[in-house]
Amino acid sequence: MIKTYQDYIKYIMAFPLFFLCILIVEAQSLELPKNIQSPNASSLGKYGDIPMDLNTGRANINIPLYSLNEGNIPLHITMNYDTGGVRVNDVPGWVGQNWTLNAGGIITRSQRGKGFDEGKTCSAFSGNPDSNWGYMYYRNDLQSNDLNNAGSISNLVHNYNNSWGNPKDYEPDIFTFNFMGKTGKFFLGEDGGWKVSSKYNLKVEINESDYFLPFNINNFGGQTANMWKRCPSIGTIKISDDEGNYYIFGKSQNDIEYTINSYDHQSELALYSSAWYLSEVYNKFGTKIYSFQYERGDDQGQLYVYAGGKFLRRDACGMYGACAQTISSQFEAIVAGNLVKPCYLTKITSNKGITVNLSSVNHNSLKYKADDPIIYKTNYRQSEYYNNLISIGQAYQAWYMFNYYFWYSIHTPMNNGDPMTENPIYQTGSYLESLGKIITEWKWRKLNTLTIKDENNALLKTINFNFNDDSNKRLKLQKITIDNQFKYSFDYNNFDSLPTFCSQAFDHMGYYNGNNYNVNVVDAVNHYSNRQTNANYSSYGTLHKITYPLGGYTTFEYEPHSYNSYVSDDKTSLINESGIIGGVRIKKSIDYSDPNNKIIKEYFYQDDLSNNISNGILLLKNVYRIIDFPGKTDCGSNFYESSFSMNSIVPLSNFSGTHIEYPVVIEKRSGSNGNSIGYIKNNYTSYIDYKDSRLNTIQLSFSIFDPKTDFSFKRGQLKKKSVYDVNNILKQEEEFIYDVTGIKKVKALSYDIFGTCHLTGMPGIPDGMPDGNPGLKGTGYEIYYSDFNLVTKKTRTYSNNQVFETIENSNYIDYGNFGDNILKSKNFVDSNGKIISENYIYSFDKNGFQPYTSLTNKREFPIIETTKSSNQEILKKTKIDYAVMPTLDTYGNPTIPQIFPQKISESKGNNIPDEKLIIDKYDIEGHILKAHKADGNFVYYYYGYNNRYPILKVEGPEISNEYALLNSLNSLRLLLTATNPDYTQIKQQQSNIINQLPNHICLLYTFKPNYGISSTMNSSGIVEYYNYDNIGRLINIKDQNGKLIKSYSYEIKNQ
């Protein structure tokens, strides 16, 4: 974004023949020409140089497919691969196992507490209140209670019921977003505002008027006479950035994914929105730049294997004696899971008419199978329930209950209103067969093709995806082919040896370990040892090799994660213990330009090269079994809880981020001959520096059950980078210091209240009733949305026994109360101690004065004033004045004026500022059309190709009458966009325009759309031509006589 005077001067007065992506007043990019670049800048030729997330041992693999940039809002369509390993129960998405297509964006919800935030059940009768239980309705309770105080926590826990007897939710859901290069999360604060945790300045808006009733279904499982009805769930979500652009998610129901939290209890649970896809993107003028279309896919399930049990005992409590009871006992493994209503992207349309069409079909690769032993066993047990009802003469009740539990799988259509028509496939056969059909009717898609077309429907690019499509193997991406000639191909490690999805051969973190232990009766005592990671299997299914379109390739070698300490259950300390754990880290990557030329990168997760001990910190050590964990009942006596779960007492689904981190990682590089060319030692912030915490609890002590105040946003930051040469001599060191600007956080309370004993033999009290002395749990914690900014960077260079140090400091401020964090000043201290500083004033600093109030209200936060100083002495001040400016449409007609920069001034020291540039008019897309300097020299720009590219630049005195020129330009525009352009006529028309402006300097351009500039003509009539190869790289420039001016050769070079 252009925010400084220097940016404008570079654009206006020094418009060179060759320039790249010069931004115009925060609007659309000029690209004249966009492909004059170094050879490794072409995405199809790029290989290797894979960026690393060393703190977690991952490689960030990204395959660029196509990019748009309209309205100065880039949209990159890419493929990303997760190198962390393949989890046994992770079903692949539509581009294959561990691959993700990024094309637009998504918001996903992680449900916390007693339900989803907007959760309530609507009354079917007029005048009766709804039963509200979501966090939105009880967040105020947290404002008036101090969660550092056990008494306040106890008070909230004791008043947990709403008026309908449902538990109140005191924990906000976490919404995670990834769109258009922006990532982060947001959540509702106890003050009712949406808080954003992200390095980007964003604002979230959600209005109840934009909620949707999922599929317009009113009733629970077709029970139209019920006194309760379903309620709407969060629909449209708006996110605004700090440049005035905004992004709409979930505009229609087809853009929203819905979930029921149990696929076999469908009628009694809420159908709620769990993911929102990006629907539309608007620029700061309110113009729609991109739109996204989706369609609803077939039902899908997300299954997991489960076994567990819970036992409680209690000491004597007043008049009631000691007691014990079994809460649950399921030690034979079964499957459970969610029902999901997915969406698939079908089309992207840009403001200029470019379309990206996505074609997908249901794939034939591995899915859940009804005859899988554990699925079959689960279905068999359920079918026995229905068969028993039939055996006692209650066949109708059996059919009713089957409908009740699986209503939305059995009934169709599920698109608008209550589905009441039974799918005929469930009207015949046994219950066991019908239960199998519920699962085999779930379907997943594969993406076949991306087709990109221009505004005239002419084909620009075709991208095909090739998969294995084997019914016994997971969906595996094998290659991507671009325009039927350029291919990315992928090879994997033992991919076809991965087990089925409901295999029990998984380790603590869910990765394959080759150990199919007995699940008929799960051994709670030895379960931990059965789940140990096996290094021989941990890399199964991982990506081994990428071969790039021009022949280069990269290989990856993995090893299991290892650790030498883990976080204690109470989160306060690290406990020394070494071992390996699930998932893999990158051990080695090799970049080949050809089989004989390579660069080897090896990674060592240890404190130094001479020490072979891993420094990994395990952030979550699974606990499957606890015995007699004590707590307090309402009467003051102790209860003792014993539990077992094969999926860990603390579910991984409740654990965000990585499960392991490395404080120090060393990257060693070697050449083709294997000789070292030096190494880099990277130090990161870790749990050693920033431990998680909690507020207070009403329990006897904090436990592994309790949620935590998560400080992971401070961890994984590069703390120091040390560069050593081939002789292991330190050459350069960078030190990084971070800090939060302000303490920004919200409060949350996790609690439970439950019966510890059921009465028997008490006069006047039915057997089985709780005795009125429940067990209590309650722990307060906080959720931060502070920014952890880099505030100081120190660079030290070592040479000839001397040290040269420079220091860069940055100062940030908070703006608003939902997460905006703004750079306010920075300074640079050179090795001689000289300080160069810059201070910034933004539009919001002049809020209350127009047009800055309007800019602030639209969330446009440009820098409007910069002061540059040396050792506190002012060197220069630059000021950009904004105003409501004349604005023209693409045909040159006046349209609604808009706020743009109008004048740029500069002063030396404390002198009176001089006007350096005055902008006279813009077009609706923010292109500068006319500007002048104080000396009266004017510059004009005129656009063509659907207003996408500049076709004429004019410099000189002010043009007194543009009418004739505009007519000539309109004729030129038609010639340029003809189906088969006649370049003889184009050159003649360009010459005519030059002749109309004898007192001006002219430069005219033609473009090869979506490639770059194709020719230039100057005022002397000299023409130069730009020629490209078939993948869009510039190969030469020739003059009008065909004489070579400059050529470009492309060869792959090691990075």
TAMO-V399264 format. One record per backbone hydrogen bond with DSSP energy under -0.5 kcal/mol. NH is the residue of the N-H (numbers start at 1). CO is the residue of the C=O. If there is no record, write none. Layout:
nh->{NH/NH}
co->{CO/CO}
This chain:
nh->{3/8/9/10/11/12/13/14/16/19/19/21/22/24/25/27/28/30/34/36/37/41/42/45/46/51/53/54/56/57/57/58/60/61/61/62/63/64/65/66/68/70/73/74/75/77/77/78/78/79/80/81/82/83/83/85/86/87/88/90/91/93/96/97/99/100/102/102/103/105/106/107/108/109/110/111/115/119/121/122/124/128/131/132/133/134/136/137/138/138/139/141/142/143/144/145/147/149/150/153/154/155/156/157/158/159/160/162/165/168/169/170/174/175/175/176/176/177/178/179/180/182/184/185/186/187/189/192/195/195/196/197/198/202/203/205/210/211/212/214/216/217/218/221/223/224/226/229/230/233/236/237/238/239/240/241/244/244/246/247/248/249/249/250/255/256/257/258/259/260/261/263/265/266/267/269/272/272/274/275/276/277/278/279/280/281/282/283/286/289/290/291/292/293/295/297/300/302/304/306/308/309/310/311/312/313/314/315/317/320/323/325/327/327/328/330/333/333/334/336/338/339/340/341/342/342/344/346/347/348/349/350/351/353/355/356/357/357/358/359/359/360/361/363/366/366/372/376/377/378/379/380/381/382/383/384/385/385/386/387/388/389/390/391/392/392/393/394/398/399/400/401/402/403/404/405/406/407/409/410/411/412/415/417/421/422/423/426/427/434/435/436/437/438/439/440/441/442/443/446/447/448/448/449/450/451/452/453/454/457/460/461/463/464/465/466/468/473/478/478/479/480/481/482/483/483/485/486/487/488/489/490/491/493/494/497/498/503/506/507/508/510/512/513/514/516/517/522/524/527/530/531/531/532/535/537/538/540/541/542/544/545/546/547/548/548/550/551/553/554/555/556/557/559/561/561/563/564/565/566/567/568/571/575/577/579/581/584/585/586/587/588/589/590/591/592/592/593/594/597/599/600/601/602/603/604/606/607/611/612/614/615/617/618/618/619/619/620/622/626/629/630/631/632/633/634/636/639/640/641/642/643/644/645/646/648/649/651/654/655/656/661/662/663/663/665/666/667/668/668/669/670/671/674/677/677/679/680/681/682/682/683/683/684/685/689/690/693/695/698/706/709/710/710/714/715/716/719/720/721/722/723/724/724/725/728/731/732/733/734/735/736/737/739/741/744/745/746/748/749/750/752/754/759/765/768/769/771/775/776/777/779/780/781/783/785/786/789/789/791/791/792/793/794/795/796/796/797/798/799/799/802/804/805/806/807/808/809/810/811/813/815/820/822/824/824/825/826/827/828/829/830/830/833/836/836/837/837/838/839/840/841/843/845/846/847/849/852/853/855/856/857/858/859/860/861/861/864/865/866/867/868/868/869/870/871/873/874/875/876/877/878/879/880/881/881/883/885/885/887/888/889/892/895/898/900/900/902/903/904/905/906/907/909/911/914/916/916/917/918/919/920/921/922/923/924/926/929/930/931/932/933/936/938/939/940/941/942/944/948/948/949/951/952/953/954/955/956/960/966/967/968/969/970/971/972/973/974/975/976/977/978/981/983/986/987/988/989/990/991/992/993/994/995/996/997/997/1000/1001/1002/1003/1004/1005/1006/1008/1009/1011/1012/1014/1015/1016/1017/1018/1019/1021/1024/1025/1026/1027/1029/1032/1034/1035/1036/1037/1038/1039/1040/1042/1045/1046/1048/1051}
co->{1/4/5/6/7/8/9/9/14/17/32/19/30/28/23/24/925/22/31/33/35/38/39/42/42/60/58/52/53/53/54/53/51/59/81/60/79/62/77/77/75/73/70/72/68/66/75/76/102/63/100/61/98/59/81/82/540/85/510/87/89/96/93/475/96/80/78/100/101/103/178/276/176/274/174/109/112/116/131/229/227/125/121/130/119/119/117/134/134/135/135/138/139/139/140/142/145/146/148/149/150/151/152/153/154/155/157/166/162/160/133/168/110/173/186/108/174/184/106/182/104/179/177/197/175/195/193/189/187/193/818/185/196/200/240/238/207/208/233/212/213/214/216/219/220/222/223/122/218/212/210/249/205/247/203/245/241/859/282/239/280/237/247/277/252/253/275/341/272/339/270/337/262/405/404/265/259/270/257/257/107/255/105/248/248/290/246/287/283/281/281/349/279/347/344/342/340/338/336/334/330/644/328/642/325/640/323/638/320/317/314/312/310/325/310/308/331/519/306/304/302/260/300/258/298/340/295/293/293/356/291/354/289/350/453/348/355/451/346/357/449/358/446/444/470/473/369/372/373/374/375/376/377/378/379/380/381/382/382/383/384/385/386/387/388/389/390/389/394/395/396/397/398/399/400/401/402/404/406/406/407/421/413/215/412/420/410/423/424/430/431/432/433/434/435/436/437/439/299/361/94/359/446/359/463/357/461/355/458/454/452/452/450/481/448/479/476/470/466/476/466/488/464/486/462/481/482/482/485/480/547/478/545/542/492/494/495/500/504/511/531/507/86/505/505/514/515/331/522/523/526/527/528/529/533/534/534/537/493/539/491/491/554/489/546/552/44/548/592/546/590/544/588/585/581/583/579/616/616/575/618/573/568/566/564/563/561/84/559/57/557/557/601/555/599/553/590/597/597/594/591/670/589/668/587/666/604/613/608/610/612/605/661/565/616/617/659/659/620/643/641/628/639/776/637/774/633/631/313/629/311/626/309/624/307/645/623/649/651/652/654/617/55/615/661/682/604/680/602/666/678/600/675/671/669/678/724/667/722/665/680/681/720/663/717/686/686/709/780/778/703/693/708/782/711/712/685/683/683/734/681/732/679/722/729/725/723/723/796/721/794/719/792/789/787/742/743/783/781/170/779/777/775/769/762/759/766/757/754/632/752/750/696/748/746/744/744/739/787/737/789/737/808/735/806/733/794/804/731/797/802/799/797/803/795/829/793/827/791/825/822/820/815/813/811/822/811/838/809/836/807/828/834/830/828/834/835/869/826/867/824/865/862/842/843/844/846/849/849/851/852/853/854/856/855/242/859/841/841/878/839/866/876/837/873/835/870/872/868/868/907/866/905/864/879/903/900/883/898/895/922/893/889/887/885/883/898/881/881/917/879/914/877/875/908/906/904/914/904/932/902/930/930/886/927/888/923/921/921/939/918/937/933/956/931/954/929/952/949/944/945/944/942/942/1003/940/1001/938/958/962/963/964/965/966/967/968/969/970/971/972/973/975/978/981/982/983/984/985/986/987/988/989/990/991/992/993/994/997/955/1000/953/1017/951/1015/1012/1007/1008/1008/1006/1006/1024/1004/1022/1002/1018/1016/1038/1014/1036/1033/1029/35/1027/1027/1046/1025/1043/1023/1039/1037/1037/1035/1049}
